[in-house]
Amino acid sequence: MADNNTNTTKEQCCNTAVATPQDEITAPERYTTPAVDVYETEEELVIVADMPGLESDDIDLSVDKELLNLKGVPRQKVENEWQYEEFSSTSYYRQFRLGSKIDRTRIDAKYTDGVLTLKLPFAEEVKPRRIEIKGT
Amino acid sequence: MSFIMTLHRRIDGAALFLRRVCDVPTPFLPVFYVVKLAYFLDIVRSHEPNKLRRFGTYKDTKKAPSPGEYIMIRFFDPFQNPNTLRRELDSIAGFLRNQFVPGHPQFLRPAAPQVARVNLAEDGDNIRVEMLAPGLDQEKIDISVLNDQLTISGEKKDALADVPGEKALRNERPKGRFSRTFTLPSEVNPDQVTAEYQNGVLKLNLPRAESAKPKKISVNVG
């Protein structure tokens, strides 16, 4: 029974929380798609995104119906004359499609060391629950 | 065989064109041949018969053209936009031209690694290095300097370390240990190297060693 429950949850998350490439639309300016790790726990879905070089004010998160928009635009453009350059400071943009099982009112975001951690709790009614069987 | 002869003639013609237009030095022409050949092979491999515009006798046939026919159609089609061929040649010429600009040999330069990318700037007194490294374990950042060799190593925390496999839905971020060693433009004073880690960017300031600072030489007019 418990196994069944976890399987269902996973399927829902796979289908709903992670956008397929067709779902991701382009932003008007040049941007980088941040690499993400996504995993789930009993209570929530966690998205971890690498977005280095921003301040926490630069990140703009919004939920529009079923789309979660993740956007980061560095406000302070530091002009540097690099003699050797492997990276440049860019904007970040990515979208995720959220399932109806996620409670949009309690989304929690944290930005530390260039890593954005998003916690998307499941709505109370979808949490896996163990059902006690009463013997007569 | 006639197809191969045509191909040869075509390549020679294009090579001559390149030599005239963008001064590709003659010793590098073999490079051009290789690129051009790869280009042809790629076209042949990725061809889509349905989208192809055919002319003459090919128009009514249903079967896909052979590679030779394909090239003939592609490059000798009188109805194709004359700019297409020119654009193709221009893109190859532009690619080749960039290879021979000093300091910008894209072809020869190794691709930047996916993790721990660095930028470097220098002025008279200091060398500044920035490394893009989000989510490092701060206790495991290790920076060492020996003469003009800078080594930065560290470890990226793995967010999925404690997550069972079936609960991990996306695994895109690079993780684990890394180490990179650079040869700096000059020797630096290892005692005065400062480093700060802010918003996923590791910023180093390395003052040059006294012996490596540029000296002004005044000219005595006698």
Interface residues (C-beta under 8 A of the other chain):
Chain A: T6 K10 C13 C14 A17 V18 A35 V36 D37 V38 Y39 E40 T41 V46 V48 D50 M51 P52 G53 L54 E55 N80 E81 W82 Q83 Y84 E85 E86 F87 S88 D113 G114 V115 T117
Chain B: A112 P113 R117 V118 N119 L120 A121 E122 L132 A133 P134 G135 L136 Q138 A159 L160 V163 E166 K167 A168 L169 R170 N171 E172 R173 P174 P185 Y197 N199 G200 V201
